[in-house]
Amino acid sequence: MEKLDLEHLKSKIEAGWRSGRQDELFLLVSSASIASRLQQTLPSLINELGKLGLKCKAIKVKIKPAPAAWEVKPRTNTKLSEKPQGFNAIAKKSWEDLLGKLAPDSELRKSVERLLQRKPK
């Protein structure tokens, strides 16, 4: 890393060999700018690894996902156990208005009628 002037990035790079193949190196980095900088120096990096006696044919650079800045908390209210109450007055009126506009023998009308029968309030 020193010879390629990348010493300052050392703490921001996680390296590992591909499982099953020991000639492909993976580099996980924390940002796109670091990944871009490494992409520019990959041929030199492969040569330097070869000089150190490490057989490396390819290097893959990937950006690791950032940790979530928020956490998921369980709900504390108990309203989940309550049954749905049905349509509010505005929704019920809208469905009834639609019902009045549909043909008497239409399948959609039959579906809306069933919906209104099942949703009390």
Secondary structure, 3 states (H helix, E strand, C coil): CCCCCCHHHHHHEEEEECCCCCCEEEEEECCHHHHHHHHHHHHHHHHHHHHCCCCCCEEEEEECCCCCCCCCCCCCCCHHHCCCCCCCHHHHHHHHHHHHHCCCCCHHHHHHHHHHHHCCC
